[in-house]
């Protein structure tokens, strides 16, 4: 550990191990740095190990950002070019300090919504998630172009406020928010699985449809309850009555 104070300093930063004999393969696994059994790629992230750092541990998101700043400064001092990993997203709007507030606050003017990813291009979990986000953005461009996909690199700048309010709290990357403008401007944090189907289900289920579905489920539940009560009533009636 490099000594940065964070929540992780009170937790173990040892590399989680899988079952003995597991070999690294192409199903989201990576071999341990010291010949350990293979572990899930995001296990590096959970244990404070970031892609490209070898056996060094770092705890917490702010430590990750600090590490990136140090690497940039080192490259600058050495007269070297520092290039961030490229995470392609064909239909993503790249947000920065200049366009963030305007884009987030005004996208509702065209009757749309915004799916915002807060990410770090140096984060292994973000790199793994990038193809999924690209797929989501491409699909939305086809079926629901009013839902835009945008992303903000948290290693470049602090997340700006919108209309003077701190709307987005990011404790880990990648983090997704849905910005909606009806019936009023508000943001929703995504807390589901980071896979294509789960995200698309979250984005494309209209609130009115969702309410109607829930109402139908409730109604069916009441009907089943009534049937059960009638059946139970018949079973306890005395013979001949």
C-alpha positions as a LaTeX table, in Angstrom:
\begin{tabular}{lrrr}
\hline
Residue & $x$ (\AA) & $y$ (\AA) & $z$ (\AA) \\
\hline
Unk1 & 0.00 & 0.00 & 0.00 \\
Unk2 & 1.21 & 3.51 & $-0.79$ \\
Unk3 & $-0.06$ & 4.94 & 2.48 \\
Unk4 & $-3.16$ & 6.78 & 1.30 \\
Unk5 & $-5.79$ & 6.96 & 4.02 \\
Unk6 & $-9.11$ & 5.43 & 3.02 \\
Unk7 & $-11.82$ & 3.04 & 4.13 \\
Unk8 & $-9.80$ & 0.22 & 2.63 \\
Unk9 & $-7.04$ & 0.77 & 5.17 \\
Unk10 & $-9.25$ & $-0.88$ & 7.78 \\
Unk11 & $-9.96$ & $-3.84$ & 5.52 \\
Unk12 & $-7.91$ & $-6.64$ & 4.05 \\
Unk13 & $-6.31$ & $-5.89$ & 0.70 \\
Unk14 & $-5.15$ & $-9.44$ & 0.07 \\
Unk15 & $-5.87$ & $-10.88$ & $-3.35$ \\
Unk16 & $-8.97$ & $-13.15$ & $-3.21$ \\
Unk17 & $-8.28$ & $-16.69$ & $-4.40$ \\
Unk18 & $-10.52$ & $-19.04$ & $-6.30$ \\
Unk19 & $-10.78$ & $-22.77$ & $-5.69$ \\
Unk20 & $-7.48$ & $-24.65$ & $-5.97$ \\
Unk21 & $-6.67$ & $-25.86$ & $-9.44$ \\
Unk22 & $-8.69$ & $-23.21$ & $-11.28$ \\
Unk23 & $-6.88$ & $-22.03$ & $-14.38$ \\
Unk24 & $-7.07$ & $-18.60$ & $-15.98$ \\
Unk25 & $-9.18$ & $-18.52$ & $-19.10$ \\
Unk26 & $-11.17$ & $-16.10$ & $-21.24$ \\
Unk27 & $-14.28$ & $-16.11$ & $-19.06$ \\
Unk28 & $-13.43$ & $-13.05$ & $-17.00$ \\
Unk29 & $-10.57$ & $-14.63$ & $-15.05$ \\
Unk30 & $-6.99$ & $-13.58$ & $-14.56$ \\
Unk31 & $-4.07$ & $-15.35$ & $-12.93$ \\
Unk32 & $-2.70$ & $-14.07$ & $-9.64$ \\
Unk33 & 0.57 & $-12.13$ & $-9.71$ \\
Unk34 & 2.43 & $-14.65$ & $-7.58$ \\
Unk35 & 1.27 & $-17.82$ & $-9.29$ \\
Unk36 & $-1.92$ & $-17.93$ & $-7.25$ \\
Unk37 & $-5.00$ & $-19.66$ & $-8.57$ \\
Unk38 & $-7.04$ & $-17.65$ & $-11.07$ \\
Unk39 & $-9.42$ & $-15.03$ & $-9.74$ \\
Unk40 & $-12.18$ & $-12.93$ & $-11.23$ \\
Unk41 & $-10.85$ & $-9.76$ & $-12.88$ \\
Unk42 & $-12.98$ & $-7.51$ & $-10.68$ \\
Unk43 & $-11.50$ & $-9.23$ & $-7.63$ \\
Unk44 & $-8.37$ & $-7.16$ & $-8.30$ \\
Unk45 & $-10.53$ & $-4.06$ & $-7.96$ \\
Unk46 & $-12.20$ & $-5.27$ & $-4.78$ \\
Unk47 & $-8.86$ & $-6.06$ & $-3.19$ \\
Unk48 & $-7.44$ & $-2.64$ & $-4.07$ \\
Unk49 & $-5.30$ & $-3.93$ & $-6.94$ \\
Unk50 & $-5.68$ & $-1.96$ & $-10.14$ \\
Unk51 & $-4.85$ & $-3.25$ & $-13.59$ \\
Unk52 & $-1.20$ & $-2.57$ & $-14.48$ \\
Unk53 & $-0.02$ & $-2.07$ & $-10.89$ \\
Unk54 & 1.41 & $-5.55$ & $-10.41$ \\
Unk55 & 1.47 & $-6.60$ & $-6.75$ \\
Unk56 & 0.96 & $-3.07$ & $-5.39$ \\
Unk57 & $-2.28$ & $-2.39$ & $-3.52$ \\
Unk58 & $-4.33$ & 0.79 & $-3.49$ \\
Unk59 & $-7.39$ & 1.40 & $-1.36$ \\
Unk60 & $-10.36$ & 3.51 & $-2.36$ \\
Unk61 & $-11.41$ & 5.55 & $-5.35$ \\
Unk62 & $-9.53$ & 8.66 & $-4.28$ \\
Unk63 & $-6.31$ & 6.64 & $-4.11$ \\
Unk64 & $-6.92$ & 5.46 & $-7.65$ \\
Unk65 & $-7.35$ & 9.06 & $-8.84$ \\
Unk66 & $-4.22$ & 10.11 & $-6.96$ \\
Unk67 & $-2.24$ & 7.30 & $-8.56$ \\
Unk68 & $-3.31$ & 8.46 & $-12.04$ \\
Unk69 & $-2.27$ & 12.03 & $-11.22$ \\
Unk70 & 1.14 & 10.81 & $-10.05$ \\
Unk71 & 1.65 & 8.81 & $-13.24$ \\
Unk72 & 0.72 & 11.83 & $-15.36$ \\
Unk73 & 3.10 & 14.06 & $-13.46$ \\
Unk74 & 5.89 & 11.50 & $-13.73$ \\
Unk75 & 5.43 & 11.34 & $-17.49$ \\
Unk76 & 5.40 & 15.16 & $-17.71$ \\
Unk77 & 8.59 & 15.47 & $-15.66$ \\
Unk78 & 10.27 & 12.87 & $-17.87$ \\
Unk79 & 9.13 & 14.62 & $-21.05$ \\
Unk80 & 7.08 & 11.59 & $-22.04$ \\
Unk81 & 3.61 & 11.45 & $-23.52$ \\
Unk82 & 0.94 & 10.10 & $-21.17$ \\
Unk83 & $-1.92$ & 8.40 & $-23.01$ \\
Unk84 & $-5.03$ & 7.05 & $-21.35$ \\
Unk85 & $-6.40$ & 3.66 & $-22.47$ \\
Unk86 & $-9.04$ & 4.01 & $-25.19$ \\
Unk87 & $-12.51$ & 2.68 & $-24.35$ \\
Unk88 & $-14.54$ & 2.95 & $-27.59$ \\
Unk89 & $-18.20$ & 3.95 & $-27.42$ \\
Unk90 & $-19.67$ & 4.83 & $-30.81$ \\
Unk91 & $-22.72$ & 6.72 & $-29.56$ \\
Unk92 & $-21.44$ & 8.12 & $-26.27$ \\
Unk93 & $-21.32$ & 11.85 & $-25.60$ \\
Unk94 & $-18.01$ & 12.70 & $-23.93$ \\
Unk95 & $-18.72$ & 15.02 & $-21.01$ \\
Unk96 & $-16.22$ & 17.48 & $-19.55$ \\
Unk97 & $-16.24$ & 20.64 & $-17.45$ \\
Unk98 & $-17.32$ & 22.76 & $-20.41$ \\
Unk99 & $-20.41$ & 20.79 & $-21.45$ \\
Unk100 & $-21.42$ & 18.78 & $-18.38$ \\
Unk101 & $-23.94$ & 21.09 & $-16.72$ \\
Unk102 & $-25.46$ & 22.30 & $-19.99$ \\
Unk103 & $-25.91$ & 18.78 & $-21.35$ \\
Unk104 & $-27.31$ & 17.29 & $-18.15$ \\
Unk105 & $-29.64$ & 20.19 & $-17.40$ \\
Unk106 & $-30.97$ & 20.72 & $-20.92$ \\
Unk107 & $-31.30$ & 17.32 & $-22.57$ \\
Unk108 & $-34.89$ & 17.20 & $-21.37$ \\
Unk109 & $-35.69$ & 20.05 & $-23.75$ \\
Unk110 & $-35.84$ & 17.52 & $-26.58$ \\
Unk111 & $-37.97$ & 15.14 & $-24.55$ \\
Unk112 & $-35.16$ & 12.74 & $-23.79$ \\
Unk113 & $-33.24$ & 11.14 & $-20.97$ \\
Unk114 & $-29.53$ & 10.62 & $-20.31$ \\
Unk115 & $-27.70$ & 7.54 & $-19.12$ \\
Unk116 & $-24.46$ & 8.79 & $-17.56$ \\
Unk117 & $-21.47$ & 6.64 & $-16.79$ \\
Unk118 & $-18.83$ & 7.89 & $-14.37$ \\
Unk119 & $-15.67$ & 5.95 & $-15.09$ \\
Unk120 & $-11.90$ & 5.78 & $-15.14$ \\
Unk121 & $-10.19$ & 4.52 & $-18.29$ \\
Unk122 & $-7.47$ & 3.04 & $-16.06$ \\
Unk123 & $-9.91$ & 1.00 & $-13.99$ \\
Unk124 & $-10.01$ & $-2.70$ & $-14.85$ \\
Unk125 & $-13.75$ & $-2.98$ & $-14.12$ \\
Unk126 & $-14.45$ & $-0.01$ & $-16.42$ \\
Unk127 & $-12.37$ & $-1.58$ & $-19.17$ \\
Unk128 & $-14.33$ & $-4.81$ & $-18.80$ \\
Unk129 & $-17.64$ & $-2.92$ & $-18.84$ \\
Unk130 & $-16.80$ & $-0.74$ & $-21.87$ \\
Unk131 & $-18.05$ & $-3.22$ & $-24.53$ \\
Unk132 & $-21.35$ & $-3.56$ & $-22.67$ \\
Unk133 & $-21.82$ & 0.21 & $-22.48$ \\
Unk134 & $-21.01$ & 0.49 & $-26.18$ \\
Unk135 & $-23.61$ & $-2.18$ & $-26.93$ \\
Unk136 & $-26.21$ & $-0.37$ & $-24.81$ \\
Unk137 & $-25.48$ & 2.93 & $-26.56$ \\
Unk138 & $-25.73$ & 1.34 & $-30.00$ \\
Unk139 & $-29.02$ & $-0.37$ & $-29.18$ \\
Unk140 & $-30.55$ & 2.80 & $-27.72$ \\
Unk141 & $-29.51$ & 4.72 & $-30.82$ \\
Unk142 & $-31.61$ & 2.24 & $-32.82$ \\
Unk143 & $-34.67$ & 1.72 & $-30.63$ \\
Unk144 & $-34.88$ & 4.84 & $-28.43$ \\
Unk145 & $-32.69$ & 7.70 & $-29.72$ \\
Unk146 & $-34.18$ & 10.09 & $-27.15$ \\
Unk147 & $-32.19$ & 8.26 & $-24.47$ \\
Unk148 & $-28.63$ & 9.49 & $-24.84$ \\
Unk149 & $-25.60$ & 7.78 & $-23.37$ \\
Unk150 & $-22.89$ & 10.03 & $-21.95$ \\
Unk151 & $-19.81$ & 9.45 & $-19.83$ \\
Unk152 & $-17.52$ & 11.45 & $-17.60$ \\
Unk153 & $-13.91$ & 10.58 & $-16.80$ \\
Unk154 & $-13.55$ & 11.12 & $-13.05$ \\
Unk155 & $-9.74$ & 11.11 & $-13.28$ \\
Unk156 & $-9.75$ & 14.30 & $-15.36$ \\
Unk157 & $-11.94$ & 16.56 & $-13.22$ \\
Unk158 & $-14.17$ & 16.57 & $-10.18$ \\
Unk159 & $-17.81$ & 15.97 & $-11.00$ \\
Unk160 & $-19.48$ & 19.37 & $-11.55$ \\
Unk161 & $-22.63$ & 20.48 & $-9.78$ \\
Unk162 & $-25.81$ & 21.02 & $-11.78$ \\
Unk163 & $-27.72$ & 24.22 & $-11.06$ \\
Unk164 & $-25.60$ & 24.58 & $-7.94$ \\
Unk165 & $-26.56$ & 21.16 & $-6.59$ \\
Unk166 & $-24.39$ & 18.08 & $-6.08$ \\
Unk167 & $-26.48$ & 15.45 & $-7.84$ \\
Unk168 & $-24.02$ & 12.67 & $-8.52$ \\
Unk169 & $-22.20$ & 10.77 & $-5.78$ \\
Unk170 & $-19.63$ & 8.32 & $-7.04$ \\
Unk171 & $-17.87$ & 5.93 & $-4.66$ \\
Unk172 & $-16.69$ & 3.39 & $-7.23$ \\
Unk173 & $-16.35$ & 2.97 & $-10.96$ \\
Unk174 & $-18.14$ & 2.33 & $-13.17$ \\
Unk175 & $-21.21$ & 4.08 & $-11.75$ \\
Unk176 & $-24.37$ & 4.66 & $-13.80$ \\
Unk177 & $-27.04$ & 7.30 & $-13.32$ \\
Unk178 & $-30.26$ & 7.87 & $-15.23$ \\
Unk179 & $-31.18$ & 11.53 & $-15.68$ \\
Unk180 & $-34.91$ & 12.08 & $-16.18$ \\
Unk181 & $-36.90$ & 15.24 & $-16.77$ \\
Unk182 & $-40.51$ & 14.20 & $-16.19$ \\
Unk183 & $-42.55$ & 14.76 & $-14.16$ \\
Unk184 & $-39.62$ & 16.83 & $-12.88$ \\
Unk185 & $-35.84$ & 16.85 & $-13.19$ \\
Unk186 & $-34.28$ & 14.06 & $-11.11$ \\
Unk187 & $-31.53$ & 11.44 & $-11.20$ \\
Unk188 & $-31.64$ & 7.74 & $-10.35$ \\
Unk189 & $-28.63$ & 5.66 & $-9.34$ \\
Unk190 & $-28.39$ & 2.27 & $-11.05$ \\
Unk191 & $-27.85$ & $-0.49$ & $-8.50$ \\
Unk192 & $-28.39$ & $-3.57$ & $-10.66$ \\
Unk193 & $-26.07$ & $-5.94$ & $-12.48$ \\
Unk194 & $-23.76$ & $-4.43$ & $-15.08$ \\
Unk195 & $-24.88$ & $-6.66$ & $-17.94$ \\
Unk196 & $-26.65$ & $-5.70$ & $-21.15$ \\
Unk197 & $-30.07$ & $-7.20$ & $-20.43$ \\
Unk198 & $-30.35$ & $-5.79$ & $-16.91$ \\
Unk199 & $-29.39$ & $-2.27$ & $-17.98$ \\
Unk200 & $-31.70$ & $-2.29$ & $-21.00$ \\
Unk201 & $-34.58$ & $-3.54$ & $-18.87$ \\
Unk202 & $-33.95$ & $-0.70$ & $-16.42$ \\
Unk203 & $-33.85$ & 1.92 & $-19.18$ \\
Unk204 & $-36.70$ & 0.85 & $-21.41$ \\
Unk205 & $-39.42$ & 0.00 & $-18.87$ \\
Unk206 & $-41.77$ & 2.97 & $-18.96$ \\
Unk207 & $-42.93$ & 4.07 & $-15.46$ \\
Unk208 & $-46.60$ & 3.95 & $-16.55$ \\
Unk209 & $-46.14$ & 0.44 & $-17.89$ \\
Unk210 & $-44.33$ & $-0.56$ & $-14.72$ \\
Unk211 & $-47.19$ & 0.79 & $-12.59$ \\
Unk212 & $-49.76$ & $-1.00$ & $-14.74$ \\
Unk213 & $-47.85$ & $-4.27$ & $-14.47$ \\
Unk214 & $-47.57$ & $-3.95$ & $-10.69$ \\
Unk215 & $-51.29$ & $-3.16$ & $-10.46$ \\
Unk216 & $-52.12$ & $-6.28$ & $-12.44$ \\
Unk217 & $-49.85$ & $-8.39$ & $-10.24$ \\
Unk218 & $-51.57$ & $-7.02$ & $-7.15$ \\
Unk219 & $-55.00$ & $-7.70$ & $-8.62$ \\
Unk220 & $-54.09$ & $-11.27$ & $-9.51$ \\
Unk221 & $-52.69$ & $-11.73$ & $-6.03$ \\
Unk222 & $-55.99$ & $-10.63$ & $-4.48$ \\
Unk223 & $-57.92$ & $-13.02$ & $-6.73$ \\
Unk224 & $-55.70$ & $-15.92$ & $-5.72$ \\
Unk225 & $-56.15$ & $-14.96$ & $-2.08$ \\
Unk226 & $-59.95$ & $-14.98$ & $-2.47$ \\
Unk227 & $-59.84$ & $-18.40$ & $-4.16$ \\
Unk228 & $-57.72$ & $-19.75$ & $-1.32$ \\
Unk229 & $-60.14$ & $-18.35$ & 1.30 \\
Unk230 & $-63.20$ & $-19.90$ & $-0.46$ \\
Unk231 & $-61.43$ & $-23.24$ & $-0.73$ \\
Unk232 & $-60.43$ & $-23.13$ & 2.91 \\
Unk233 & $-63.99$ & $-22.20$ & 3.93 \\
Unk234 & $-65.40$ & $-25.24$ & 2.09 \\
Unk235 & $-62.87$ & $-27.56$ & 3.71 \\
Unk236 & $-63.91$ & $-26.58$ & 7.26 \\
Unk237 & $-67.68$ & $-26.78$ & 6.73 \\
Unk238 & $-69.43$ & $-29.53$ & 8.65 \\
Unk239 & $-70.71$ & $-32.57$ & 6.74 \\
Unk240 & $-74.27$ & $-32.13$ & 5.53 \\
Unk241 & $-74.18$ & $-28.34$ & 5.71 \\
\hline
\end{tabular}
